[in-house]
Every structure is written in structure tokens, then in C-alpha cells.
Amino acid sequence: MADDEREVGDDGRERPSTAADRRGRRAGSTPDDGKGRATAVRDGRPEKVSLPGRVVRFLREVVAELRKVIWPTRRQQVTYTIVVLVFVSFMIALVALMDLVFAQGVNFLFGN
């Protein structure tokens, strides 16, 4: 379809008739935005940094992450500690009970 045969919408603007026109390209034209060209060579490796430089960067990032942490209050910490101790005590009792039951079962099956 030639340019002079294009449809004009109610607002006076041309209406694209093909998918290429809707994307802003005409058939046979070369894109000016860099598409279609080969990608620049990148090996993905950052430039070499010395060991002290890497250590300093690591420590700086650690401090930055620690600033993001929402630290619990003393009361919350005590509550969490008690909850963990109760849970661990329960699990120890459960495993000890299961060990006792299985030991009795093995003694019953195979004798002393």
C-alpha cells in the first residue's frame, strides 16, 4: 500500500494498516535504533580488582545490609528466645520418647 493510499482516522492522523507500521517501521526499511545489528562483545567478567579492594567492598556491602535490618527490641528478643527454648525442649522430649519406644520394640522382637 502506498503512502498516499493510507487510511486517515477521525482525528486526522494516519491509521497504520500493517503490523510493521503499527510498530513504527515500514516494510523494507532498516531500523535506526540499533536493532538488527550484532550485539557488542561482552565477556561478562568485571574488571580485576585487588584483594584489599574486594575485602573493603565486601565489608562496605555488609554494613549497608546490616543498616537495612529491623532489629528486635529487648522484649521481643527475650520472647523469641523463650519460644525457641520451649520448642527445642519439646523436640528433645519427642525424640527421646520415640527412641525409648523403638528400643522397647527392638528388644521385644529380638530379645536381650
C-alpha atoms as a printed R data frame, in Angstrom:
    type eleno elety resid chain resno       x       y      z
1   ATOM     1    CA   MET     A     1   0.000   0.000  0.000
2   ATOM     2    CA   ALA     A     2   1.464   3.364 -0.972
3   ATOM     3    CA   ASP     A     3   1.726   6.255  1.459
4   ATOM     4    CA   ASP     A     4  -0.938   8.265 -0.387
5   ATOM     5    CA   GLU     A     5  -3.410   5.370 -0.038
6   ATOM     6    CA   ARG     A     6  -3.176   5.153  3.759
7   ATOM     7    CA   GLU     A     7  -6.353   5.490  5.772
8   ATOM     8    CA   VAL     A     8  -6.912   8.643  7.800
9   ATOM     9    CA   GLY     A     9  -8.717   8.358 11.132
10  ATOM    10    CA   ASP     A    10 -11.360  10.711 12.577
11  ATOM    11    CA   ASP     A    11  -8.678  12.738 14.353
12  ATOM    12    CA   GLY     A    12  -6.811  13.446 11.108
13  ATOM    13    CA   ARG     A    13  -3.915  11.107 11.803
14  ATOM    14    CA   GLU     A    14  -2.937   8.200  9.581
15  ATOM    15    CA   ARG     A    15  -4.007   4.766 10.733
16  ATOM    16    CA   PRO     A    16  -1.350   2.066 10.294
17  ATOM    17    CA   SER     A    17  -2.564  -0.777  8.124
18  ATOM    18    CA   THR     A    18   0.137  -3.365  8.816
19  ATOM    19    CA   ALA     A    19   1.770  -4.732 11.934
20  ATOM    20    CA   ALA     A    20   5.123  -3.310 10.833
21  ATOM    21    CA   ASP     A    21   3.533   0.135 10.504
22  ATOM    22    CA   ARG     A    22   1.934  -0.203 13.932
23  ATOM    23    CA   ARG     A    23   5.363  -0.896 15.376
24  ATOM    24    CA   GLY     A    24   6.661   2.216 13.684
25  ATOM    25    CA   ARG     A    25   8.521   0.523 10.838
26  ATOM    26    CA   ARG     A    26   7.775   0.201  7.199
27  ATOM    27    CA   ALA     A    27   8.460  -2.999  5.290
28  ATOM    28    CA   GLY     A    28  11.928  -2.959  3.747
29  ATOM    29    CA   SER     A    29  13.274  -0.144  5.902
30  ATOM    30    CA   THR     A    30  16.263  -0.595  8.144
31  ATOM    31    CA   PRO     A    31  15.824   0.159 11.810
32  ATOM    32    CA   ASP     A    32  17.720   3.164 13.113
33  ATOM    33    CA   ASP     A    33  17.541   2.211 16.795
34  ATOM    34    CA   GLY     A    34  20.296  -0.402 16.642
35  ATOM    35    CA   LYS     A    35  18.060  -3.447 16.317
36  ATOM    36    CA   GLY     A    36  19.280  -5.918 13.768
37  ATOM    37    CA   ARG     A    37  22.939  -5.245 14.483
38  ATOM    38    CA   ALA     A    38  25.209  -7.709 16.217
39  ATOM    39    CA   THR     A    39  25.465  -7.357 19.971
40  ATOM    40    CA   ALA     A    40  28.671  -5.813 21.220
41  ATOM    41    CA   VAL     A    41  31.140  -8.367 22.548
42  ATOM    42    CA   ARG     A    42  30.911  -8.672 26.312
43  ATOM    43    CA   ASP     A    43  32.525 -11.480 28.207
44  ATOM    44    CA   GLY     A    44  30.583 -10.767 31.412
45  ATOM    45    CA   ARG     A    45  33.662 -10.605 33.564
46  ATOM    46    CA   PRO     A    46  34.128  -7.486 35.674
47  ATOM    47    CA   GLU     A    47  37.475  -5.773 35.692
48  ATOM    48    CA   LYS     A    48  40.092  -7.233 38.007
49  ATOM    49    CA   VAL     A    49  40.112  -5.683 41.481
50  ATOM    50    CA   SER     A    50  42.833  -6.233 44.039
51  ATOM    51    CA   LEU     A    51  42.210  -8.408 47.093
52  ATOM    52    CA   PRO     A    52  42.172  -5.480 49.564
53  ATOM    53    CA   GLY     A    53  39.743  -3.652 47.270
54  ATOM    54    CA   ARG     A    54  37.421  -6.654 47.211
55  ATOM    55    CA   VAL     A    55  37.586  -7.024 51.006
56  ATOM    56    CA   VAL     A    56  36.784  -3.331 51.504
57  ATOM    57    CA   ARG     A    57  33.859  -3.585 49.052
58  ATOM    58    CA   PHE     A    58  32.559  -6.694 50.823
59  ATOM    59    CA   LEU     A    59  32.708  -5.021 54.249
60  ATOM    60    CA   ARG     A    60  31.003  -1.899 52.890
61  ATOM    61    CA   GLU     A    61  28.181  -4.039 51.461
62  ATOM    62    CA   VAL     A    62  27.857  -5.947 54.762
63  ATOM    63    CA   VAL     A    63  27.438  -2.690 56.669
64  ATOM    64    CA   ALA     A    64  24.890  -1.457 54.111
65  ATOM    65    CA   GLU     A    65  22.846  -4.652 54.507
66  ATOM    66    CA   LEU     A    66  23.024  -4.503 58.306
67  ATOM    67    CA   ARG     A    67  21.579  -0.988 58.193
68  ATOM    68    CA   LYS     A    68  18.506  -2.419 56.454
69  ATOM    69    CA   VAL     A    69  17.845  -4.922 59.265
70  ATOM    70    CA   ILE     A    70  14.979  -4.191 61.641
71  ATOM    71    CA   TRP     A    71  16.482  -5.195 64.965
72  ATOM    72    CA   PRO     A    72  14.126  -6.667 67.609
73  ATOM    73    CA   THR     A    73  13.590  -4.883 70.879
74  ATOM    74    CA   ARG     A    74  14.875  -6.421 74.103
75  ATOM    75    CA   ARG     A    75  11.373  -7.660 74.974
76  ATOM    76    CA   GLN     A    76  10.930  -9.270 71.543
77  ATOM    77    CA   GLN     A    77  14.338 -10.918 71.807
78  ATOM    78    CA   VAL     A    78  13.510 -12.409 75.215
79  ATOM    79    CA   THR     A    79  10.174 -13.674 73.858
80  ATOM    80    CA   TYR     A    80  11.826 -15.243 70.802
81  ATOM    81    CA   THR     A    81  14.483 -16.884 72.962
82  ATOM    82    CA   ILE     A    82  11.857 -18.416 75.270
83  ATOM    83    CA   VAL     A    83   9.854 -19.699 72.291
84  ATOM    84    CA   VAL     A    84  12.969 -21.326 70.795
85  ATOM    85    CA   LEU     A    85  13.967 -22.939 74.105
86  ATOM    86    CA   VAL     A    86  10.446 -24.341 74.637
87  ATOM    87    CA   PHE     A    87  10.340 -25.706 71.089
88  ATOM    88    CA   VAL     A    88  13.784 -27.311 71.359
89  ATOM    89    CA   SER     A    89  12.846 -28.855 74.722
90  ATOM    90    CA   PHE     A    90   9.671 -30.290 73.188
91  ATOM    91    CA   MET     A    91  11.596 -31.761 70.259
92  ATOM    92    CA   ILE     A    92  14.200 -33.308 72.601
93  ATOM    93    CA   ALA     A    93  11.424 -34.916 74.642
94  ATOM    94    CA   LEU     A    94   9.691 -36.192 71.482
95  ATOM    95    CA   VAL     A    95  12.874 -37.739 70.058
96  ATOM    96    CA   ALA     A    96  13.767 -39.279 73.436
97  ATOM    97    CA   LEU     A    97  10.276 -40.788 73.698
98  ATOM    98    CA   MET     A    98  10.467 -42.187 70.161
99  ATOM    99    CA   ASP     A    99  13.927 -43.618 70.903
100 ATOM   100    CA   LEU     A   100  12.572 -45.324 74.018
101 ATOM   101    CA   VAL     A   101   9.578 -46.771 72.130
102 ATOM   102    CA   PHE     A   102  11.728 -48.072 69.266
103 ATOM   103    CA   ALA     A   103  14.270 -49.538 71.685
104 ATOM   104    CA   GLN     A   104  11.482 -51.393 73.532
105 ATOM   105    CA   GLY     A   105  10.125 -52.633 70.175
106 ATOM   106    CA   VAL     A   106  13.526 -53.931 69.091
107 ATOM   107    CA   ASN     A   107  14.032 -55.654 72.472
108 ATOM   108    CA   PHE     A   108  10.593 -57.233 72.188
109 ATOM   109    CA   LEU     A   109  11.261 -58.532 68.649
110 ATOM   110    CA   PHE     A   110  14.827 -59.744 69.075
111 ATOM   111    CA   GLY     A   111  15.091 -60.279 72.816
112 ATOM   112    CA   ASN     A   112  18.010 -59.380 75.025
